[in-house]
Amino acid sequence: MPNFRPLLAALLTLLFAAPVGAAEGDAEPSVEVEEAPAPKAPRKITGRNCLGQPQPAAVMRSLFGIKYGEWGLEERLSVGACVPLWKDKGILFDLSAFEAGFLLHATPIYAMPGAYMTFAPLSILSFMVEGAPIFYWPINVSSAGYYPIASYDSDFSKAALPAEDGGTALGWYVRFGANLQLAVPIGPIRLIVVDSVRFEHFSIGDQPFYFHNRNDLPAARNDWFVDNTAIVLAELRPHVNVRVRLGVNDQLIMNLGGNKISNAVRGVMMINFEKVGPRIRDFMPILAVGGRTHHPIRQGDFNFIVALSFAVDLSRTVDPSERKGKRSKKTADFVMPPLPFAG
């Protein structure tokens, strides 16, 4: 009987050792495996948009000032909401933000409760607009109250505006303008340059002309003013939380209807505490001493201003990096928020 075992073993070897389709000369299929893309590194958040934080915040700001020559005091209080625009675009955008809310200017002789809005597309540039009704009243002090006068050229000295002639009045105002601010490190100091320009329209009372107490100039019932404040400061940082600023300030106020000018030059000192407790930011006493270089009746007069400015984070949001005391050195060196000096 023939032995078929060798032949069977050869057939099984051909069937199971050769791949399917080998008889047609097909190549063995290959499978390509794509590599997963490397994860992108998260963008570094450097923004200090709203009270030094890169997130929205409910903000209260206060600036209280006392002025001598002539005497005056005013509280400027705002409460609003701040929203960052760009949080990770670099130092030119680290302070970009939009803010809007309630604003109150209050003195012993007038109150202006209204609304404000600020828009900062860049860290070095911001725009503002505000408006409010105005309520005037007398306090039995010379030149304090609503005083109608005959024209732009009328005498508005204290002797010409006796206490018994002060009256009441109603009105409104709108104001808009821009701030340009820049800080550049030069060795151990920072050089700070700020310029703020404001265009103001006031409508007060029912007489053709009156003494405009706030700007210390004569005005028509409906009149425009321009207010330009320039500040140059040298800043030292003796402590991580403290900045000492010394420099000079020039403030020009012009009545556009009557071409009346008030200009004052002052030396300025500010001490800025970046954080005071968990909520208070930029707590800053301000002292400005100088005199008027131009004024219709008070040219050469000495004057000084003592003020206190601070902001409060009502939302109590604190960035984790700030809790650890970390700050963006680039942002701190090259840009800064607007100084609260121009009315």
Protein Blocks (a to p, Z undefined) as FASTA:
>chain_A
ZZfklmmmmmmmmmmmpcghklnopacdddddddddddddddddfbffbgoiabdcdddd
ddddddehiadddddddddddddfbfcnojklmmgccdddddddddfkbccddddddddf
bfkbccdddddddddddehighiacdddfblkbccbfklmcfklpccddddddddddddd
ddddehjbccddddddddddddedjbfbdcdfknopacdfbdcdddddddddddddfbfk
bccdddddddddddfklopacdddddddddddfbgcjkbghiacdddddddfbdfklgoi
acddddddddddfkopacfklmnopacfklmmmgccddffbZZ
